[in-house]
Amino acid sequence: MTHSFPNGHLFVGGEWQAGTGAEIVSVFAAEGTENMAFKGASREDVLTAIDRAKAAQSDPAWRDLKPHERATYLYRISEAIAAEVDRLSWLQSRDTSKTRTEARALVASAAATFRYFGAVLETSDDLMTASRGDYQTYSVHDPIGLVAAITPWNSPIASDAQKAAPALAAGNAVLLKPASWSPIISLELARIIEQAGLPKGLFSVLPGSGRDVGNLLVEHPEIGKVSFTGGTSTGRHLAHVAAEKLMPISLELGGKSPTIVFEDCDEDQAIAGVLFGIFSSTGQSCIAGSRLFVQRSIFDRFVAKLVQATKALKIGHPFDADTQVSSMVHADHREAVEGYVQQALDEGGEILTGGARPEGVGLDDGAYYRPTIIAGLDNSARTCREEIFGPVLVVLPFDDEDDVIAMSNDNDYGLACGIWSRDHRKCWRVARAIRAGTVWVNTYKQFSITTPFGGDGASGMGREKGRAGLRAYQRQKSIYEDHSGAPLGWARWP
Ligand code: NAD
């Protein structure tokens, strides 16, 4: 079923209004067509949203809500998202060229995220801590105030929800800046949040460039926390700004995640996992398993099977039910990926499969790229060190456990890792030794909102999801309250 696009108005502090900033064009890269064009947020729009957010956040109607009362908004938002899976996933596919199956999963995950953080809020306790004097000690949690959420284009509704849900649950106002390639779904989220009755001003969606809208949000003195997901160089820049302001910032950044296949693995299980880990989402995934290490004793056989299985993947239109590898998000991004493949060739790499655009009816107009496997490179090659963010896998042999741990950790990133082996003790040892925020053992790219997620090193800092995800958007305050009724002994006067 075809749905309509939103009218391109922005949600500025609870009011729908035409943006007064630079034009934003959303494209359907799978067909090389335009979805819609509209004006993004200007400096004035952002300042208006901040003023309205400040008033709404400090209004007793929001500020004084009890946790179980605030949670009802999150439950309502969750239900409203779930009720619109079809429309939302259609829009998400049009905006990002993701398959409908993947887009539906992301919408479902957004609904689950709002429900989960409603439940976390209702069941989180403040602390009465052990007293060491004639007083009671409490540790309570307050909202930070205004939170800027800045998200990338690769899983928009899920990453929007991962920030907006805990930040609203914690009692903040949220100013969301989506990526310019994928603004539509965030505007739809605003419509849903409005319909769920959230008080006006608490949520804004401000599409626009990172340089203008993003920077202004991060630098603004009223913004008390930034929650960022995106590239490492952007994250590093934002961390500098946050340091100047002494503002908390969480950074979910890029990755170059190792997948380790030991000779004692279940090979069919490993092949299915490796394929899903790198080629699902057309490789445009921060946790893509983009560096594959295979034990030398099975290297040739395993890689030959993997190449054969890769050639069998169905490349196609995102709305075809059997498509496994869809178009990339944008023709410009495909060009960037092609640049990396050329770099791999320049470094002496050998393309085992892919390395080109697919041809065929329906594919020529889209930003498609064939799943690509490259061998013959050293772990120190740029292609093995830098994030490509596309359907490109490098394969390297290893000799033993120590060898593969050293090679896996010899990289600036530390986001995720996959291990394939039937030896559970070995899996445990390797999982503990790898520097990564998430390790999958005999599976890959599985997610649960209950389980903390984040990266180390160039992959960022801070964790999202899990019960502690709520605390990332709160200030903790300790209160000492005398219960002796007696003056403190130190002060003496005649
Ligand atoms: P990006 O860094 O270019 O942009 C991310 C967001 O930051 C966008 O909204 C962008 O407009 C904004 N931005 C850019 N410059 C800014 C600035 N100076 N000030 C404020 N905001 C600014 O990243 P992208 O290309 O949109 O997304 C791809 C990257 O995101 C990849 O590196 C990927 O690994 C990473 N990512 C990480 C995770 C994770 O959870 N670790 C998840 C998804 C994507």
Boltz pocket constraint, residues with backbone or C-beta under 6 A from the ligand:
constraints:
  - pocket:
      binder: B
      contacts: [[A, 150], [A, 151], [A, 152], [A, 153], [A, 154], [A, 155], [A, 177], [A, 178], [A, 179], [A, 180], [A, 208], [A, 209], [A, 210], [A, 211], [A, 213], [A, 214], [A, 215], [A, 218], [A, 229], [A, 230], [A, 231], [A, 232], [A, 234], [A, 235], [A, 237], [A, 238], [A, 251], [A, 252], [A, 253], [A, 254], [A, 255], [A, 285], [A, 286], [A, 287], [A, 387], [A, 389], [A, 415], [A, 455], [A, 459], [A, 460]]
      max_distance: 6.0
